[in-house]
Amino acid sequence: MAKRIIVDAFGGDNAPDEILKGCRMAADELGVEIILTGREDEIRKAAARLEVNISDFEIVDCPDIVTMDDEATDVARRLKNSSMAVGMRLLREGKGDAFASAGNSGAMVAGATLLVKRIKGVKRVGFAPMLPNMNGFFMLCDSGANVECTPAMLEQFGLMGSVYMKKVMDIENPRVCLLNNGTEEHKGTEVHREAYELLKARKDINFVGNMEGRDIPVDGAEVVVCDGFSGNIFLKTYEGVAMALMDKIKGVMTMNLKNKLAAAVVYKDMKALKKSMDYNEYGGAPILGCAKPVFKVHGSAKAKTLKSAIALCAKYAETNIIEEIAAAVAVQNQEEQE
């Protein structure tokens, strides 16, 4: 049975145009069913202007939109009739299998916590984007949802990230590391040292210890655990360096006729390199710890990025990852009480 993906038609910088195009691509290529939330009149006018067929999409009319300037908790209060809030309530009520939005990140976290709710026993939900490295990709959790974290929260991020990478990204035994300012066990704050001991003691994850930022791009681990403050700085720096490096390479390749001729020879290889370093290939970030699949799409998402996000949403919904996370967290909480 095709998965029903609820999509916020008015989330992100390029809504609703790129959202509609991405949903059409996903429906055609992935066989998913689409439910759009948002202002129906504007959705239909945009679809007509773009010549995008939405006749098979269900549209749930919502008068309000969560903007980037709104407070995070507005999604559950003042803007409870927004496209984001309505989409999350539909998910909670079982009217769809997953929810995706490119909207306000803070509101996404608040909505996931207050509207969809957390998995029983999960202390905080976390943003968990996929980022490219030398040999593939890795998950960064948390990348901005929680500025400060307790050791137990970091332990849960490691647990949830490991389950997700196994079930959704097909990595058999994902390595889990703790982002720190050194590899030695005694490095970092008291929180880091306590989190290290908790992660090291777990038998259900492949914990490889502390890891410095410079080792992560060279395939140090598949799950990088950190607090949201450090994670967000790492994420933005990582993206910025990648973009600057690609611009530098482009500058060298177009510097003169000789270099342009050389570039023509390696054009396909350079194009493949650029694609391998593009975080948009992974669409966005699951909000781990939520009781149902909620996916934060990149705010600047174009159609192809949204399609990638919907593909991950569908795979997320097909697995029993929520139940596995709940079971792992239950064991953790039991151990805390003993």
BELNOR-V812954 format. One record per residue. N is the residue number from 1. RES is the residue in one small letter. SS is DSSP state (2 for helix, 1 for strand, 0 for the rest). OMEGA is omega in radians with two decimals (999 if undefined). D_CENTER is the distance of its C-alpha to the mean C-alpha in Angstrom with 2 decimals. Layout:
n->(N:N)
res->(RES:RES)
ss->(SS:SS)
omega->(OMEGA:OMEGA)
d_center->(D_CENTER:D_CENTER)
This chain:
n->(1:2:3:4:5:6:7:8:9:10:11:12:13:14:15:16:17:18:19:20:21:22:23:24:25:26:27:28:29:30:31:32:33:34:35:36:37:38:39:40:41:42:43:44:45:46:47:48:49:50:51:52:53:54:55:56:57:58:59:60:61:62:63:64:65:66:67:68:69:70:71:72:73:74:75:76:77:78:79:80:81:82:83:84:85:86:87:88:89:90:91:92:93:94:95:96:97:98:99:100:101:102:103:104:105:106:107:108:109:110:111:112:113:114:115:116:117:118:119:120:121:122:123:124:125:126:127:128:129:130:131:132:133:134:135:136:137:138:139:140:141:142:143:144:145:146:147:148:149:150:151:152:153:154:155:156:157:158:159:160:161:162:163:164:165:166:167:168:169:170:171:172:173:174:175:176:177:178:179:180:181:182:183:184:185:186:187:188:189:190:191:192:193:194:195:196:197:198:199:200:201:202:203:204:205:206:207:208:209:210:211:212:213:214:215:216:217:218:219:220:221:222:223:224:225:226:227:228:229:230:231:232:233:234:235:236:237:238:239:240:241:242:243:244:245:246:247:248:249:250:251:252:253:254:255:256:257:258:259:260:261:262:263:264:265:266:267:268:269:270:271:272:273:274:275:276:277:278:279:280:281:282:283:284:285:286:287:288:289:290:291:292:293:294:295:296:297:298:299:300:301:302:303:304:305:306:307:308:309:310:311:312:313:314:315:316:317:318:319:320:321:322:323:324:325:326:327:328:329:330:331:332:333:334:335:336:337:338)
res->(m:a:k:r:i:i:v:d:a:f:g:g:d:n:a:p:d:e:i:l:k:g:c:r:m:a:a:d:e:l:g:v:e:i:i:l:t:g:r:e:d:e:i:r:k:a:a:a:r:l:e:v:n:i:s:d:f:e:i:v:d:c:p:d:i:v:t:m:d:d:e:a:t:d:v:a:r:r:l:k:n:s:s:m:a:v:g:m:r:l:l:r:e:g:k:g:d:a:f:a:s:a:g:n:s:g:a:m:v:a:g:a:t:l:l:v:k:r:i:k:g:v:k:r:v:g:f:a:p:m:l:p:n:m:n:g:f:f:m:l:c:d:s:g:a:n:v:e:c:t:p:a:m:l:e:q:f:g:l:m:g:s:v:y:m:k:k:v:m:d:i:e:n:p:r:v:c:l:l:n:n:g:t:e:e:h:k:g:t:e:v:h:r:e:a:y:e:l:l:k:a:r:k:d:i:n:f:v:g:n:m:e:g:r:d:i:p:v:d:g:a:e:v:v:v:c:d:g:f:s:g:n:i:f:l:k:t:y:e:g:v:a:m:a:l:m:d:k:i:k:g:v:m:t:m:n:l:k:n:k:l:a:a:a:v:v:y:k:d:m:k:a:l:k:k:s:m:d:y:n:e:y:g:g:a:p:i:l:g:c:a:k:p:v:f:k:v:h:g:s:a:k:a:k:t:l:k:s:a:i:a:l:c:a:k:y:a:e:t:n:i:i:e:e:i:a:a:a:v:a:v:q:n:q:e:e:q:e)
ss->(0:0:0:1:1:1:1:1:0:0:0:0:0:0:0:0:2:2:2:2:2:2:2:2:2:2:2:2:2:2:0:0:1:1:1:1:1:1:0:2:2:2:2:2:2:2:2:2:2:2:0:0:0:0:0:0:0:1:1:1:1:0:0:1:0:0:0:0:0:0:0:2:2:2:2:2:0:0:0:0:0:1:2:2:2:2:2:2:2:2:2:2:0:0:0:0:0:1:1:1:1:0:0:0:2:2:2:2:2:2:2:2:2:2:2:2:0:1:0:0:0:0:0:0:0:1:1:1:1:1:1:1:1:0:0:1:1:1:1:1:1:0:0:0:0:0:0:0:0:0:2:2:2:2:2:2:2:2:2:2:2:2:2:2:2:2:2:0:0:0:0:0:0:0:1:1:1:1:1:0:0:0:0:0:0:0:0:0:0:2:2:2:2:2:2:2:2:2:2:2:2:0:0:0:0:1:1:1:1:1:1:0:2:2:2:2:0:0:0:0:0:0:1:1:1:0:0:2:2:2:2:2:2:2:2:2:2:2:2:2:2:2:2:2:2:2:2:2:2:2:2:2:2:0:0:0:2:2:2:2:2:2:2:2:2:0:2:2:2:2:2:2:2:2:2:2:0:0:2:2:2:2:0:1:1:1:1:1:0:1:0:0:1:1:1:1:1:0:0:0:0:0:2:2:2:2:2:2:2:2:2:2:2:2:2:2:2:2:0:0:2:2:2:2:2:2:2:2:2:2:2:2:2:2:2:2:2:0)
omega->(-3.10:3.10:3.13:-3.10:3.10:-3.08:3.05:-3.06:-3.08:3.07:3.05:-3.06:-3.02:3.12:-0.02:-2.99:-3.08:3.09:-3.14:-3.14:3.12:3.11:3.11:3.11:-3.12:-3.14:-3.10:-3.01:-3.04:3.13:3.12:3.01:-3.05:2.97:-3.14:3.02:-3.12:-3.12:-2.98:-3.13:-3.12:3.11:-3.10:3.10:3.13:3.13:3.13:-3.14:-3.11:-3.06:3.09:-3.13:3.11:-3.07:3.14:3.11:2.98:3.14:3.08:-3.04:3.12:-3.07:-2.98:3.12:3.02:3.13:3.13:-3.12:-3.11:3.06:-3.08:-3.06:3.10:-3.09:-3.13:-3.08:-3.05:-3.09:-3.12:3.08:3.11:3.14:3.13:-3.11:-3.14:3.12:3.14:3.10:3.07:3.12:-3.14:-3.10:3.10:-3.11:3.05:-3.08:3.13:3.14:3.13:3.08:3.05:-3.05:-3.10:-3.06:3.13:3.11:3.10:3.13:3.13:-3.14:3.12:-3.10:-3.01:-3.06:-3.13:3.14:3.11:2.96:-3.13:3.12:3.11:-3.06:3.10:3.01:-3.13:3.01:-3.06:3.14:3.02:3.13:-3.13:2.97:-3.03:-3.03:-3.12:-3.08:3.09:3.10:3.06:-3.10:0.29:-3.12:3.06:-3.09:-3.05:-3.09:3.11:-3.11:3.00:3.07:-3.13:3.08:3.11:3.07:3.14:3.09:3.09:3.11:-3.07:3.12:3.14:3.13:-3.12:-3.11:3.09:-2.97:-3.04:-3.07:3.01:3.06:-2.95:-3.08:-3.03:3.08:-3.13:3.10:3.09:3.12:-3.06:-3.12:3.08:-3.08:-3.12:-3.09:-3.05:-3.08:3.04:3.13:3.08:3.10:3.13:-3.10:3.11:3.11:3.11:-3.11:3.13:-3.12:-3.13:-3.09:-3.08:3.12:-3.06:3.04:-3.13:-3.09:-3.09:3.03:3.09:3.10:3.07:-3.08:-3.09:-3.11:-3.08:3.14:-3.12:3.02:3.14:-3.11:3.10:3.09:3.12:-3.08:3.12:3.01:-3.05:3.13:3.13:-3.10:-3.13:3.08:3.11:-3.12:-3.09:3.10:-3.13:3.14:-3.11:3.12:3.14:3.14:3.13:-3.14:3.14:3.09:3.11:3.13:3.12:3.12:3.12:-3.08:-3.11:-3.04:-3.11:-3.09:3.14:-3.12:3.11:3.09:3.10:-3.14:3.14:-3.13:-3.06:-3.05:-3.11:3.13:3.14:3.11:3.11:3.10:-3.14:3.13:-3.11:-3.13:-3.07:-3.13:3.12:3.11:-3.11:2.96:-3.07:-3.02:2.98:3.01:-3.05:-3.14:3.10:-3.04:3.06:-3.06:3.07:-3.03:3.08:3.14:3.10:-3.09:-3.12:-3.02:2.94:-3.03:-3.09:3.11:3.13:3.11:3.11:3.12:3.14:3.09:3.11:3.07:-3.11:3.14:3.07:-3.09:-3.11:-3.09:3.04:-3.03:3.14:-3.14:-3.14:3.09:3.13:-3.14:-3.13:3.14:3.11:3.10:3.13:-3.11:3.09:3.13:3.12:-3.07:-3.08:999)
d_center->(24.66:22.06:18.84:18.76:15.55:15.83:14.64:15.27:17.72:18.09:14.67:14.14:16.75:17.95:18.33:20.05:21.29:18.27:16.64:19.89:20.20:16.77:17.54:20.94:19.71:17.46:20.45:22.85:21.08:19.11:21.56:19.28:20.77:19.38:19.96:19.69:20.04:21.84:25.30:26.91:29.63:27.33:25.08:28.26:29.78:26.78:26.73:30.48:30.31:27.69:29.52:26.44:27.57:25.89:28.84:26.95:24.10:24.56:24.38:24.33:26.01:24.65:26.61:24.21:21.14:18.91:19.28:17.80:21.10:20.99:20.77:17.74:20.11:21.69:19.28:21.23:24.58:25.84:23.29:23.24:24.22:21.39:19.26:16.21:18.43:20.29:17.31:16.16:19.81:20.20:17.46:19.23:22.51:21.54:21.96:18.78:16.62:13.09:12.00:9.86:10.45:10.20:12.41:13.20:10.51:13.33:14.43:11.19:11.61:15.31:15.13:13.08:15.73:18.80:18.54:16.59:17.49:16.37:17.43:20.97:21.33:17.83:18.60:15.42:11.86:9.30:6.01:4.91:3.82:6.55:9.66:13.09:16.19:19.80:19.62:16.20:12.78:11.45:8.70:9.04:9.36:10.10:9.18:10.97:11.35:14.58:17.00:19.35:18.93:21.63:22.19:21.48:18.02:17.23:18.85:16.68:13.43:15.23:16.32:13.14:11.31:14.50:14.71:11.31:12.22:15.64:15.06:12.22:12.50:16.27:16.98:20.13:20.40:17.37:18.62:17.34:18.42:18.75:18.33:21.86:24.73:26.61:26.68:29.55:29.13:30.74:28.42:26.38:26.92:28.21:24.74:23.65:26.86:26.57:22.97:24.26:27.02:24.89:22.51:25.59:27.34:24.83:26.14:23.14:20.81:21.69:21.73:22.97:23.59:22.89:21.59:22.22:19.83:22.08:21.74:17.99:18.10:20.98:19.21:19.89:17.38:14.42:12.96:13.57:14.24:15.00:15.49:13.36:16.23:16.57:12.91:12.54:15.83:14.98:11.84:14.05:16.99:15.41:14.40:17.85:19.82:18.41:19.38:22.69:23.53:23.09:25.23:27.80:28.04:28.53:31.22:33.05:32.97:34.48:36.88:40.02:41.45:41.47:37.77:36.99:39.00:37.15:33.80:35.03:35.67:32.18:30.33:28.55:27.55:26.23:24.27:22.70:21.99:20.26:18.07:17.23:16.17:14.04:10.30:10.41:11.42:8.02:7.14:3.81:0.16:3.84:6.40:8.68:12.30:12.46:15.49:14.04:10.85:8.89:5.86:5.26:6.49:7.94:11.11:13.43:12.28:15.33:16.26:15.29:11.68:11.57:13.43:11.04:8.24:11.19:12.27:9.38:9.93:13.55:13.41:11.53:14.37:16.99:16.69:18.14:15.20:15.66:19.32:18.86:16.73:19.41:22.12:20.88:20.49:23.92:25.47:24.09:25.48:28.73:29.12:28.68:31.49:33.87)
